[in-house]
Amino acid sequence: MEAIRAGEARNEIARRFGRAAGTVTNIAAEEGLGFDRSATEVATAARQVDNRARRAELIAALYEDADWMRRKLREQHTVHDFTKDGEFVTGIIDLPTAGDMRAYMTAVGIALDKALVLERADAGVEGAGKGLLERIFDGLQETRMGEG
């Protein structure tokens, strides 16, 4: 009880006495005591701000990557191959091969998709994560409710 009254952290008390954190919480509750979680709340809020900033950086990087890969579709392309005699050769062609174009476009699509997912996670507006059809349906329902 002294440790709880002294304001020690619950998990630290649990470790020191070899008890589960839930047990320490229950003992404190039985005595009408609790734990100050304001420091945890502040730390959690700070971490969320940091994570939001990091996601913004990732979103920008994903758009840059998508743009870079998209530009590669219109640039000269280096190819490597073997001749019929087994000699390794390198050449430059005007545009990427069809297979390389497909790979670039797939990578562009993935980068854009992931950027959009991160943007939706940070939208912070109710319904921002909803799909287009869900938002249209919600709008129609609101209109209908306003008429009746």
Secondary structure, 3 states (H helix, E strand, C coil): CHHHHCCCCHHHHHHHHCCCHHHHHHHHHHCCCCCCCHHHHHHHHHHHHHHHHHHHHHHHHHHHHHHHHHHHCCCCEEEEEECCCCCEEEEEECCCCHHHHHHHHHHHHHHHHHHHHHHHHCCCCCCCCCCHHHHHHHHHHHHHHHHC
